[in-house]
Amino acid sequence: MYERTTRNIAVSVAPRFMAEESSPRHGRFFWAYTVEIANQGDTPVQLMARYWNITDSDGRVQEVRGPGVIGEQPVIEPGGVFRYTSGCPLSTPDGLMVGAYEMVDADGRSFEVAIPAFPLDSPHARRSLH
């Protein structure tokens, strides 16, 4: 699990390689990741948008932006938690994801919440010691 807290919003991510969704022979590798967003503050927040920076092991970068997550723009009450699972395909056996959520507080002020960097590792990646 990878965790980061910004302005009393704790984000944790648990990635997992999905062998049954992958086809290494055809250059398709797929990961699922479960995100938990916990509001540790004392006012509600709403998740408005997401940004992902996805880098594969060849150094190719893909940026993904969009409203909400999984079709939702959830309001997270104080002490509340929102969880969702999504996925990421790559053409290489490993990579890295990092990102941010755009949140709005109860007064309508927008702020950014960091999503921790996390690896996309598969058993097909070449490992080397430096």
N, CA, C and O atoms as CSV, one atom per row, in Angstrom:
chain,resi,resn,atom,element,x,y,z
A,1,MET,N,N,0.847,-1.172,0.000
A,1,MET,CA,C,0.000,0.000,0.000
A,1,MET,C,C,0.894,1.237,0.000
A,1,MET,O,O,1.899,1.292,0.709
A,2,TYR,N,N,0.515,2.219,-0.800
A,2,TYR,CA,C,1.257,3.476,-0.923
A,2,TYR,C,C,0.334,4.583,-0.430
A,2,TYR,O,O,-0.832,4.639,-0.819
A,3,GLU,N,N,0.854,5.471,0.432
A,3,GLU,CA,C,-0.004,6.465,1.085
A,3,GLU,C,C,0.591,7.859,1.017
A,3,GLU,O,O,1.808,8.041,0.997
A,4,ARG,N,N,-0.311,8.843,0.982
A,4,ARG,CA,C,0.090,10.252,1.019
A,4,ARG,C,C,-1.075,11.065,1.565
A,4,ARG,O,O,-2.229,10.798,1.229
A,5,THR,N,N,-0.783,12.061,2.410
A,5,THR,CA,C,-1.819,12.911,2.982
A,5,THR,C,C,-1.561,14.358,2.583
A,5,THR,O,O,-0.444,14.858,2.712
A,6,THR,N,N,-2.606,15.026,2.098
A,6,THR,CA,C,-2.565,16.439,1.732
A,6,THR,C,C,-3.785,17.118,2.337
A,6,THR,O,O,-4.914,16.704,2.075
A,7,ARG,N,N,-3.574,18.150,3.139
A,7,ARG,CA,C,-4.671,18.922,3.733
A,7,ARG,C,C,-5.739,18.033,4.367
A,7,ARG,O,O,-6.932,18.215,4.121
A,8,ASN,N,N,-5.314,17.093,5.167
A,8,ASN,CA,C,-6.202,16.162,5.892
A,8,ASN,C,C,-6.968,15.186,5.002
A,8,ASN,O,O,-7.943,14.574,5.439
A,9,ILE,N,N,-6.525,15.042,3.750
A,9,ILE,CA,C,-7.110,14.036,2.865
A,9,ILE,C,C,-6.034,12.978,2.628
A,9,ILE,O,O,-5.016,13.244,1.989
A,10,ALA,N,N,-6.275,11.777,3.150
A,10,ALA,CA,C,-5.312,10.679,3.026
A,10,ALA,C,C,-5.698,9.812,1.832
A,10,ALA,O,O,-6.834,9.350,1.721
A,11,VAL,N,N,-4.733,9.603,0.945
A,11,VAL,CA,C,-4.947,8.767,-0.236
A,11,VAL,C,C,-4.020,7.572,-0.136
A,11,VAL,O,O,-2.809,7.730,0.025
A,12,SER,N,N,-4.584,6.379,-0.230
A,12,SER,CA,C,-3.765,5.170,-0.264
A,12,SER,C,C,-4.125,4.361,-1.498
A,12,SER,O,O,-5.281,4.322,-1.917
A,13,VAL,N,N,-3.115,3.713,-2.074
A,13,VAL,CA,C,-3.296,2.955,-3.316
A,13,VAL,C,C,-2.677,1.578,-3.150
A,13,VAL,O,O,-1.568,1.439,-2.635
A,14,ALA,N,N,-3.407,0.564,-3.591
A,14,ALA,CA,C,-2.908,-0.815,-3.579
A,14,ALA,C,C,-3.002,-1.365,-5.004
A,14,ALA,O,O,-4.088,-1.742,-5.444
A,15,PRO,N,N,-1.873,-1.418,-5.737
A,15,PRO,CA,C,-1.888,-1.969,-7.096
A,15,PRO,C,C,-1.704,-3.485,-7.088
A,15,PRO,O,O,-1.114,-4.047,-6.167
A,16,ARG,N,N,-2.218,-4.131,-8.126
A,16,ARG,CA,C,-1.979,-5.567,-8.287
A,16,ARG,C,C,-1.979,-5.925,-9.771
A,16,ARG,O,O,-2.808,-5.442,-10.543
A,17,PHE,N,N,-1.041,-6.775,-10.148
A,17,PHE,CA,C,-0.934,-7.240,-11.529
A,17,PHE,C,C,-2.044,-8.235,-11.805
A,17,PHE,O,O,-2.311,-9.121,-10.994
A,18,MET,N,N,-2.691,-8.088,-12.953
A,18,MET,CA,C,-3.817,-8.955,-13.328
A,18,MET,C,C,-3.377,-9.890,-14.461
A,18,MET,O,O,-3.529,-9.574,-15.641
A,19,ALA,N,N,-2.834,-11.039,-14.077
A,19,ALA,CA,C,-2.320,-11.992,-15.059
A,19,ALA,C,C,-3.405,-12.438,-16.028
A,19,ALA,O,O,-3.145,-12.610,-17.218
A,20,GLU,N,N,-4.639,-12.629,-15.515
A,20,GLU,CA,C,-5.724,-13.120,-16.359
A,20,GLU,C,C,-6.185,-12.098,-17.397
A,20,GLU,O,O,-6.840,-12.464,-18.374
A,21,GLU,N,N,-5.854,-10.830,-17.199
A,21,GLU,CA,C,-6.212,-9.764,-18.153
A,21,GLU,C,C,-5.037,-9.398,-19.063
A,21,GLU,O,O,-5.170,-8.560,-19.955
A,22,SER,N,N,-3.895,-10.031,-18.829
A,22,SER,CA,C,-2.668,-9.681,-19.541
A,22,SER,C,C,-2.330,-10.726,-20.591
A,22,SER,O,O,-2.744,-11.881,-20.499
A,23,SER,N,N,-1.570,-10.295,-21.591
A,23,SER,CA,C,-1.061,-11.186,-22.629
A,23,SER,C,C,0.372,-10.769,-22.952
A,23,SER,O,O,0.602,-10.031,-23.911
A,24,PRO,N,N,1.333,-11.236,-22.160
A,24,PRO,CA,C,2.728,-10.829,-22.364
A,24,PRO,C,C,3.238,-11.080,-23.783
A,24,PRO,O,O,4.015,-10.282,-24.308
A,25,ARG,N,N,2.813,-12.168,-24.403
A,25,ARG,CA,C,3.236,-12.470,-25.788
A,25,ARG,C,C,2.800,-11.388,-26.757
A,25,ARG,O,O,3.455,-11.156,-27.774
A,26,HIS,N,N,1.695,-10.725,-26.444
A,26,HIS,CA,C,1.149,-9.688,-27.314
A,26,HIS,C,C,1.433,-8.278,-26.790
A,26,HIS,O,O,0.857,-7.303,-27.274
A,27,GLY,N,N,2.322,-8.175,-25.799
A,27,GLY,CA,C,2.695,-6.866,-25.269
A,27,GLY,C,C,1.564,-6.169,-24.538
A,27,GLY,O,O,1.438,-4.946,-24.601
A,28,ARG,N,N,0.741,-6.943,-23.845
A,28,ARG,CA,C,-0.344,-6.346,-23.056
A,28,ARG,C,C,-0.192,-6.786,-21.599
A,28,ARG,O,O,-0.198,-7.975,-21.282
A,29,PHE,N,N,-0.057,-5.792,-20.731
A,29,PHE,CA,C,0.085,-6.018,-19.302
A,29,PHE,C,C,-0.949,-5.142,-18.610
A,29,PHE,O,O,-1.089,-3.962,-18.932
A,30,PHE,N,N,-1.672,-5.723,-17.659
A,30,PHE,CA,C,-2.788,-4.992,-17.050
A,30,PHE,C,C,-2.707,-5.057,-15.530
A,30,PHE,O,O,-2.446,-6.109,-14.946
A,31,TRP,N,N,-2.941,-3.895,-14.901
A,31,TRP,CA,C,-2.968,-3.798,-13.441
A,31,TRP,C,C,-4.301,-3.232,-13.000
A,31,TRP,O,O,-4.892,-2.391,-13.679
A,32,ALA,N,N,-4.763,-3.698,-11.868
A,32,ALA,CA,C,-5.885,-3.070,-11.169
A,32,ALA,C,C,-5.269,-2.337,-9.983
A,32,ALA,O,O,-4.242,-2.754,-9.448
A,33,TYR,N,N,-5.900,-1.255,-9.584
A,33,TYR,CA,C,-5.449,-0.553,-8.392
A,33,TYR,C,C,-6.674,-0.075,-7.625
A,33,TYR,O,O,-7.630,0.444,-8.201
A,34,THR,N,N,-6.618,-0.263,-6.322
A,34,THR,CA,C,-7.700,0.169,-5.447
A,34,THR,C,C,-7.220,1.396,-4.683
A,34,THR,O,O,-6.154,1.398,-4.067
A,35,VAL,N,N,-8.045,2.440,-4.744
A,35,VAL,CA,C,-7.724,3.703,-4.094
A,35,VAL,C,C,-8.698,3.919,-2.945
A,35,VAL,O,O,-9.899,3.682,-3.078
A,36,GLU,N,N,-8.171,4.367,-1.830
A,36,GLU,CA,C,-8.993,4.745,-0.690
A,36,GLU,C,C,-8.679,6.202,-0.369
A,36,GLU,O,O,-7.522,6.567,-0.162
A,37,ILE,N,N,-9.730,7.035,-0.331
A,37,ILE,CA,C,-9.593,8.456,-0.030
A,37,ILE,C,C,-10.331,8.707,1.280
A,37,ILE,O,O,-11.549,8.548,1.353
A,38,ALA,N,N,-9.593,9.097,2.308
A,38,ALA,CA,C,-10.165,9.299,3.641
A,38,ALA,C,C,-10.109,10.781,4.002
A,38,ALA,O,O,-9.056,11.414,3.934
A,39,ASN,N,N,-11.259,11.313,4.385
A,39,ASN,CA,C,-11.331,12.710,4.817
A,39,ASN,C,C,-11.077,12.751,6.321
A,39,ASN,O,O,-11.953,12.408,7.115
A,40,GLN,N,N,-9.884,13.170,6.704
A,40,GLN,CA,C,-9.501,13.253,8.113
A,40,GLN,C,C,-9.719,14.660,8.675
A,40,GLN,O,O,-9.337,14.948,9.809
A,41,GLY,N,N,-10.333,15.528,7.873
A,41,GLY,CA,C,-10.601,16.893,8.300
A,41,GLY,C,C,-11.966,17.005,8.958
A,41,GLY,O,O,-12.601,16.000,9.275
A,42,ASP,N,N,-12.408,18.243,9.159
A,42,ASP,CA,C,-13.700,18.429,9.817
A,42,ASP,C,C,-14.736,19.123,8.943
A,42,ASP,O,O,-15.745,19.617,9.446
A,43,THR,N,N,-14.489,19.163,7.623
A,43,THR,CA,C,-15.496,19.664,6.683
A,43,THR,C,C,-15.563,18.735,5.479
A,43,THR,O,O,-14.569,18.091,5.143
A,44,PRO,N,N,-16.720,18.654,4.823
A,44,PRO,CA,C,-16.836,17.797,3.641
A,44,PRO,C,C,-15.985,18.318,2.479
A,44,PRO,O,O,-15.706,19.513,2.384
A,45,VAL,N,N,-15.584,17.409,1.611
A,45,VAL,CA,C,-14.883,17.755,0.372
A,45,VAL,C,C,-15.522,16.969,-0.769
A,45,VAL,O,O,-16.108,15.906,-0.564
A,46,GLN,N,N,-15.396,17.517,-1.975
A,46,GLN,CA,C,-15.895,16.809,-3.150
A,46,GLN,C,C,-14.756,16.623,-4.131
A,46,GLN,O,O,-14.017,17.562,-4.424
A,47,LEU,N,N,-14.615,15.402,-4.637
A,47,LEU,CA,C,-13.611,15.090,-5.645
A,47,LEU,C,C,-14.179,15.513,-7.003
A,47,LEU,O,O,-15.182,14.962,-7.457
A,48,MET,N,N,-13.547,16.477,-7.640
A,48,MET,CA,C,-14.063,17.022,-8.891
A,48,MET,C,C,-13.390,16.438,-10.132
A,48,MET,O,O,-14.050,16.198,-11.143
A,49,ALA,N,N,-12.065,16.207,-10.057
A,49,ALA,CA,C,-11.324,15.765,-11.241
A,49,ALA,C,C,-10.105,14.958,-10.821
A,49,ALA,O,O,-9.692,14.964,-9.662
A,50,ARG,N,N,-9.545,14.262,-11.810
A,50,ARG,CA,C,-8.352,13.451,-11.564
A,50,ARG,C,C,-7.308,13.767,-12.622
A,50,ARG,O,O,-7.623,14.203,-13.730
A,51,TYR,N,N,-6.056,13.535,-12.248
A,51,TYR,CA,C,-4.931,13.636,-13.168
A,51,TYR,C,C,-3.992,12.472,-12.881
A,51,TYR,O,O,-3.622,12.239,-11.730
A,52,TRP,N,N,-3.609,11.743,-13.920
A,52,TRP,CA,C,-2.644,10.652,-13.793
A,52,TRP,C,C,-1.485,10.891,-14.740
A,52,TRP,O,O,-1.675,11.348,-15.867
A,53,ASN,N,N,-0.284,10.581,-14.277
A,53,ASN,CA,C,0.912,10.551,-15.092
A,53,ASN,C,C,1.392,9.110,-15.032
A,53,ASN,O,O,1.791,8.620,-13.975
A,54,ILE,N,N,1.350,8.435,-16.174
A,54,ILE,CA,C,1.678,7.007,-16.244
A,54,ILE,C,C,2.912,6.854,-17.129
A,54,ILE,O,O,2.907,7.272,-18.287
A,55,THR,N,N,3.958,6.259,-16.586
A,55,THR,CA,C,5.210,6.080,-17.319
A,55,THR,C,C,5.496,4.596,-17.438
A,55,THR,O,O,5.510,3.878,-16.438
A,56,ASP,N,N,5.728,4.129,-18.681
A,56,ASP,CA,C,6.063,2.712,-18.843
A,56,ASP,C,C,7.573,2.529,-18.754
A,56,ASP,O,O,8.312,3.507,-18.642
A,57,SER,N,N,8.030,1.289,-18.803
A,57,SER,CA,C,9.458,1.023,-18.597
A,57,SER,C,C,10.326,1.458,-19.773
A,57,SER,O,O,11.552,1.430,-19.672
A,58,ASP,N,N,9.713,1.858,-20.887
A,58,ASP,CA,C,10.469,2.426,-22.008
A,58,ASP,C,C,10.538,3.949,-21.916
A,58,ASP,O,O,11.095,4.602,-22.799
A,59,GLY,N,N,9.971,4.516,-20.848
A,59,GLY,CA,C,10.006,5.961,-20.656
A,59,GLY,C,C,8.879,6.724,-21.321
A,59,GLY,O,O,8.846,7.953,-21.264
A,60,ARG,N,N,7.948,6.012,-21.955
A,60,ARG,CA,C,6.800,6.684,-22.573
A,60,ARG,C,C,5.850,7.155,-21.476
A,60,ARG,O,O,5.558,6.416,-20.536
A,61,VAL,N,N,5.373,8.391,-21.604
A,61,VAL,CA,C,4.498,8.995,-20.602
A,61,VAL,C,C,3.120,9.212,-21.205
A,61,VAL,O,O,2.977,9.714,-22.320
A,62,GLN,N,N,2.122,8.827,-20.447
A,62,GLN,CA,C,0.731,9.073,-20.829
A,62,GLN,C,C,0.102,9.898,-19.710
A,62,GLN,O,O,0.214,9.550,-18.534
A,63,GLU,N,N,-0.556,10.986,-20.082
A,63,GLU,CA,C,-1.265,11.799,-19.106
A,63,GLU,C,C,-2.759,11.598,-19.289
A,63,GLU,O,O,-3.267,11.619,-20.411
A,64,VAL,N,N,-3.460,11.403,-18.177
A,64,VAL,CA,C,-4.905,11.192,-18.202
A,64,VAL,C,C,-5.550,12.216,-17.286
A,64,VAL,O,O,-5.190,12.332,-16.115
A,65,ARG,N,N,-6.503,12.954,-17.826
A,65,ARG,CA,C,-7.249,13.947,-17.048
A,65,ARG,C,C,-8.723,13.717,-17.298
A,65,ARG,O,O,-9.124,13.282,-18.378
A,66,GLY,N,N,-9.527,14.013,-16.290
A,66,GLY,CA,C,-10.954,13.890,-16.499
A,66,GLY,C,C,-11.738,14.213,-15.250
A,66,GLY,O,O,-11.181,14.340,-14.160
A,67,PRO,N,N,-13.045,14.346,-15.425
A,67,PRO,CA,C,-13.897,14.638,-14.271
A,67,PRO,C,C,-14.044,13.413,-13.374
A,67,PRO,O,O,-14.197,12.295,-13.865
A,68,GLY,N,N,-13.997,13.621,-12.075
A,68,GLY,CA,C,-14.272,12.571,-11.094
A,68,GLY,C,C,-13.442,11.319,-11.278
A,68,GLY,O,O,-12.383,11.325,-11.904
A,69,VAL,N,N,-13.964,10.244,-10.708
A,69,VAL,CA,C,-13.363,8.911,-10.834
A,69,VAL,C,C,-14.483,7.911,-11.039
A,69,VAL,O,O,-15.548,8.037,-10.434
A,70,ILE,N,N,-14.259,6.937,-11.872
A,70,ILE,CA,C,-15.237,5.891,-12.211
A,70,ILE,C,C,-16.654,6.445,-12.406
A,70,ILE,O,O,-17.635,5.844,-11.969
A,71,GLY,N,N,-16.738,7.598,-13.067
A,71,GLY,CA,C,-18.043,8.197,-13.355
A,71,GLY,C,C,-18.700,8.916,-12.191
A,71,GLY,O,O,-19.870,9.290,-12.275
A,72,GLU,N,N,-17.962,9.114,-11.103
A,72,GLU,CA,C,-18.536,9.764,-9.923
A,72,GLU,C,C,-17.706,10.974,-9.513
A,72,GLU,O,O,-16.507,11.049,-9.781
A,73,GLN,N,N,-18.373,11.916,-8.856
A,73,GLN,CA,C,-17.710,13.048,-8.201
A,73,GLN,C,C,-18.179,13.037,-6.742
A,73,GLN,O,O,-19.015,13.844,-6.337
A,74,PRO,N,N,-17.619,12.104,-5.967
A,74,PRO,CA,C,-18.144,11.865,-4.624
A,74,PRO,C,C,-17.882,12.997,-3.637
A,74,PRO,O,O,-16.847,13.662,-3.686
A,75,VAL,N,N,-18.839,13.197,-2.746
A,75,VAL,CA,C,-18.652,14.063,-1.593
A,75,VAL,C,C,-18.204,13.149,-0.453
A,75,VAL,O,O,-18.839,12.133,-0.168
A,76,ILE,N,N,-17.100,13.527,0.193
A,76,ILE,CA,C,-16.562,12.720,1.284
A,76,ILE,C,C,-16.716,13.530,2.570
A,76,ILE,O,O,-16.078,14.567,2.750
A,77,GLU,N,N,-17.557,13.045,3.436
A,77,GLU,CA,C,-17.849,13.731,4.700
A,77,GLU,C,C,-16.672,13.586,5.664
A,77,GLU,O,O,-15.847,12.689,5.489
A,78,PRO,N,N,-16.578,14.447,6.676
A,78,PRO,CA,C,-15.530,14.308,7.687
A,78,PRO,C,C,-15.573,12.902,8.307
A,78,PRO,O,O,-16.635,12.428,8.712
A,79,GLY,N,N,-14.444,12.264,8.373
A,79,GLY,CA,C,-14.375,10.904,8.901
A,79,GLY,C,C,-14.781,9.848,7.884
A,79,GLY,O,O,-14.694,8.653,8.166
A,80,GLY,N,N,-15.221,10.273,6.707
A,80,GLY,CA,C,-15.684,9.348,5.675
A,80,GLY,C,C,-14.564,8.864,4.773
A,80,GLY,O,O,-13.480,9.446,4.717
A,81,VAL,N,N,-14.860,7.782,4.070
A,81,VAL,CA,C,-13.903,7.159,3.155
A,81,VAL,C,C,-14.617,6.836,1.858
A,81,VAL,O,O,-15.754,6.364,1.872
A,82,PHE,N,N,-13.957,7.088,0.737
A,82,PHE,CA,C,-14.452,6.675,-0.578
A,82,PHE,C,C,-13.424,5.730,-1.176
A,82,PHE,O,O,-12.238,6.055,-1.224
A,83,ARG,N,N,-13.867,4.556,-1.634
A,83,ARG,CA,C,-12.985,3.556,-2.236
A,83,ARG,C,C,-13.461,3.258,-3.645
A,83,ARG,O,O,-14.659,3.229,-3.926
A,84,TYR,N,N,-12.491,3.038,-4.527
A,84,TYR,CA,C,-12.840,2.588,-5.873
A,84,TYR,C,C,-11.678,1.782,-6.445
A,84,TYR,O,O,-10.542,1.876,-5.979
A,85,THR,N,N,-11.988,0.998,-7.453
A,85,THR,CA,C,-10.977,0.209,-8.150
A,85,THR,C,C,-11.048,0.548,-9.622
A,85,THR,O,O,-12.130,0.657,-10.199
A,86,SER,N,N,-9.881,0.714,-10.223
A,86,SER,CA,C,-9.792,0.988,-11.648
A,86,SER,C,C,-8.633,0.185,-12.215
A,86,SER,O,O,-8.064,-0.651,-11.513
A,87,GLY,N,N,-8.275,0.422,-13.466
A,87,GLY,CA,C,-7.224,-0.367,-14.078
A,87,GLY,C,C,-6.352,0.438,-15.012
A,87,GLY,O,O,-6.694,1.549,-15.416
A,88,CYS,N,N,-5.202,-0.155,-15.349
A,88,CYS,CA,C,-4.230,0.494,-16.218
A,88,CYS,C,C,-3.552,-0.540,-17.104
A,88,CYS,O,O,-2.898,-1.450,-16.596
A,89,PRO,N,N,-3.696,-0.417,-18.426
A,89,PRO,CA,C,-2.949,-1.287,-19.336
A,89,PRO,C,C,-1.638,-0.627,-19.756
A,89,PRO,O,O,-1.570,0.593,-19.904
A,90,LEU,N,N,-0.616,-1.424,-19.943
A,90,LEU,CA,C,0.650,-0.944,-20.499
A,90,LEU,C,C,1.121,-1.932,-21.557
A,90,LEU,O,O,0.681,-3.081,-21.587
A,91,SER,N,N,2.015,-1.476,-22.421
A,91,SER,CA,C,2.612,-2.374,-23.405
A,91,SER,C,C,3.972,-2.894,-22.928
A,91,SER,O,O,4.636,-3.646,-23.641
A,92,THR,N,N,4.384,-2.493,-21.724
A,92,THR,CA,C,5.628,-2.984,-21.130
A,92,THR,C,C,5.303,-3.680,-19.811
A,92,THR,O,O,4.245,-3.438,-19.231
A,93,PRO,N,N,6.207,-4.548,-19.329
A,93,PRO,CA,C,5.905,-5.338,-18.135
A,93,PRO,C,C,5.978,-4.598,-16.801
A,93,PRO,O,O,5.693,-5.182,-15.756
A,94,ASP,N,N,6.352,-3.331,-16.825
A,94,ASP,CA,C,6.301,-2.550,-15.592
A,94,ASP,C,C,6.242,-1.068,-15.919
A,94,ASP,O,O,6.466,-0.647,-17.053
A,95,GLY,N,N,5.931,-0.288,-14.882
A,95,GLY,CA,C,5.801,1.147,-15.057
A,95,GLY,C,C,5.567,1.816,-13.720
A,95,GLY,O,O,5.779,1.223,-12.662
A,96,LEU,N,N,5.121,3.073,-13.785
A,96,LEU,CA,C,4.920,3.869,-12.585
A,96,LEU,C,C,3.738,4.802,-12.803
A,96,LEU,O,O,3.580,5.374,-13.882
A,97,MET,N,N,2.905,4.954,-11.770
A,97,MET,CA,C,1.794,5.900,-11.815
A,97,MET,C,C,1.924,6.879,-10.659
A,97,MET,O,O,2.375,6.520,-9.571
A,98,VAL,N,N,1.523,8.119,-10.910
A,98,VAL,CA,C,1.456,9.153,-9.887
A,98,VAL,C,C,0.400,10.144,-10.365
A,98,VAL,O,O,0.129,10.235,-11.562
A,99,GLY,N,N,-0.190,10.878,-9.443
A,99,GLY,CA,C,-1.217,11.805,-9.892
A,99,GLY,C,C,-1.717,12.731,-8.815
A,99,GLY,O,O,-1.076,12.937,-7.785
A,100,ALA,N,N,-2.903,13.293,-9.088
A,100,ALA,CA,C,-3.512,14.234,-8.150
A,100,ALA,C,C,-5.017,14.275,-8.381
A,100,ALA,O,O,-5.502,14.009,-9.480
A,101,TYR,N,N,-5.738,14.613,-7.326
A,101,TYR,CA,C,-7.175,14.869,-7.415
A,101,TYR,C,C,-7.410,16.354,-7.198
A,101,TYR,O,O,-6.743,16.987,-6.380
A,102,GLU,N,N,-8.362,16.901,-7.935
A,102,GLU,CA,C,-8.829,18.253,-7.664
A,102,GLU,C,C,-10.033,18.120,-6.747
A,102,GLU,O,O,-11.014,17.458,-7.086
A,103,MET,N,N,-9.953,18.749,-5.595
A,103,MET,CA,C,-11.019,18.709,-4.603
A,103,MET,C,C,-11.601,20.114,-4.431
A,103,MET,O,O,-10.952,21.114,-4.738
A,104,VAL,N,N,-12.830,20.165,-3.937
A,104,VAL,CA,C,-13.464,21.432,-3.582
A,104,VAL,C,C,-13.930,21.296,-2.142
A,104,VAL,O,O,-14.554,20.302,-1.771
A,105,ASP,N,N,-13.617,22.322,-1.321
A,105,ASP,CA,C,-14.050,22.276,0.069
A,105,ASP,C,C,-15.459,22.855,0.224
A,105,ASP,O,O,-16.070,23.280,-0.757
A,106,ALA,N,N,-15.961,22.870,1.430
A,106,ALA,CA,C,-17.330,23.309,1.701
A,106,ALA,C,C,-17.560,24.778,1.342
A,106,ALA,O,O,-18.702,25.188,1.133
A,107,ASP,N,N,-16.489,25.575,1.267
A,107,ASP,CA,C,-16.599,26.987,0.897
A,107,ASP,C,C,-16.420,27.216,-0.600
A,107,ASP,O,O,-16.390,28.358,-1.060
A,108,GLY,N,N,-16.301,26.115,-1.368
A,108,GLY,CA,C,-16.156,26.228,-2.815
A,108,GLY,C,C,-14.735,26.472,-3.292
A,108,GLY,O,O,-14.511,26.732,-4.474
A,109,ARG,N,N,-13.763,26.387,-2.370
A,109,ARG,CA,C,-12.366,26.573,-2.753
A,109,ARG,C,C,-11.780,25.274,-3.290
A,109,ARG,O,O,-11.946,24.203,-2.707
A,110,SER,N,N,-11.097,25.400,-4.408
A,110,SER,CA,C,-10.469,24.263,-5.059
A,110,SER,C,C,-9.063,24.047,-4.496
A,110,SER,O,O,-8.344,25.008,-4.222
A,111,PHE,N,N,-8.679,22.788,-4.328
A,111,PHE,CA,C,-7.312,22.476,-3.918
A,111,PHE,C,C,-6.932,21.112,-4.464
A,111,PHE,O,O,-7.790,20.295,-4.799
A,112,GLU,N,N,-5.626,20.881,-4.547
A,112,GLU,CA,C,-5.101,19.639,-5.116
A,112,GLU,C,C,-4.661,18.690,-4.016
A,112,GLU,O,O,-4.050,19.105,-3.031
A,113,VAL,N,N,-4.974,17.419,-4.189
A,113,VAL,CA,C,-4.565,16.362,-3.271
A,113,VAL,C,C,-3.660,15.398,-4.038
A,113,VAL,O,O,-4.049,14.873,-5.081
A,114,ALA,N,N,-2.462,15.168,-3.523
A,114,ALA,CA,C,-1.495,14.302,-4.194
A,114,ALA,C,C,-1.903,12.834,-4.079
A,114,ALA,O,O,-2.361,12.375,-3.033
A,115,ILE,N,N,-1.725,12.119,-5.176
A,115,ILE,CA,C,-1.849,10.662,-5.188
A,115,ILE,C,C,-0.420,10.134,-5.148
A,115,ILE,O,O,0.394,10.532,-5.982
A,116,PRO,N,N,-0.087,9.248,-4.205
A,116,PRO,CA,C,1.298,8.791,-4.105
A,116,PRO,C,C,1.738,8.032,-5.352
A,116,PRO,O,O,0.936,7.355,-5.995
A,117,ALA,N,N,3.018,8.153,-5.684
A,117,ALA,CA,C,3.587,7.351,-6.769
A,117,ALA,C,C,3.548,5.884,-6.354
A,117,ALA,O,O,3.815,5.539,-5.203
A,118,PHE,N,N,3.209,5.025,-7.322
A,118,PHE,CA,C,3.233,3.595,-7.035
A,118,PHE,C,C,3.671,2.823,-8.270
A,118,PHE,O,O,3.364,3.208,-9.399
A,119,PRO,N,N,4.397,1.719,-8.043
A,119,PRO,CA,C,4.913,0.945,-9.171
A,119,PRO,C,C,3.855,0.013,-9.745
A,119,PRO,O,O,2.970,-0.474,-9.043
A,120,LEU,N,N,3.978,-0.212,-11.025
A,120,LEU,CA,C,3.203,-1.245,-11.712
A,120,LEU,C,C,4.220,-2.320,-12.064
A,120,LEU,O,O,4.895,-2.240,-13.091
A,121,ASP,N,N,4.322,-3.319,-11.210
A,121,ASP,CA,C,5.306,-4.386,-11.386
A,121,ASP,C,C,4.599,-5.672,-11.786
A,121,ASP,O,O,3.562,-6.028,-11.226
A,122,SER,N,N,5.175,-6.360,-12.760
A,122,SER,CA,C,4.649,-7.667,-13.131
A,122,SER,C,C,5.758,-8.699,-12.986
A,122,SER,O,O,6.934,-8.342,-12.923
A,123,PRO,N,N,5.394,-9.972,-12.932
A,123,PRO,CA,C,6.429,-11.008,-12.847
A,123,PRO,C,C,7.226,-11.128,-14.141
A,123,PRO,O,O,8.211,-11.865,-14.188
A,124,HIS,N,N,6.817,-10.415,-15.196
A,124,HIS,CA,C,7.498,-10.488,-16.489
A,124,HIS,C,C,8.576,-9.421,-16.646
A,124,HIS,O,O,9.295,-9.412,-17.646
A,125,ALA,N,N,8.694,-8.527,-15.675
A,125,ALA,CA,C,9.693,-7.450,-15.756
A,125,ALA,C,C,11.077,-8.021,-15.497
A,125,ALA,O,O,11.254,-8.924,-14.679
A,126,ARG,N,N,12.049,-7.478,-16.206
A,126,ARG,CA,C,13.445,-7.862,-15.968
A,126,ARG,C,C,13.968,-7.109,-14.764
A,126,ARG,O,O,13.835,-5.888,-14.685
A,127,ARG,N,N,14.545,-7.807,-13.852
A,127,ARG,CA,C,15.107,-7.196,-12.641
A,127,ARG,C,C,16.618,-7.167,-12.758
A,127,ARG,O,O,17.241,-8.106,-13.255
A,128,SER,N,N,17.196,-6.065,-12.287
A,128,SER,CA,C,18.654,-5.990,-12.262
A,128,SER,C,C,19.087,-5.251,-10.996
A,128,SER,O,O,18.374,-4.383,-10.493
A,129,LEU,N,N,20.234,-5.602,-10.505
A,129,LEU,CA,C,20.808,-4.925,-9.354
A,129,LEU,C,C,21.812,-3.904,-9.851
A,129,LEU,O,O,22.603,-4.197,-10.747
A,130,HIS,N,N,21.790,-2.726,-9.290
A,130,HIS,CA,C,22.718,-1.670,-9.731
A,130,HIS,C,C,23.800,-1.504,-8.711
A,130,HIS,O,O,24.687,-0.668,-8.883
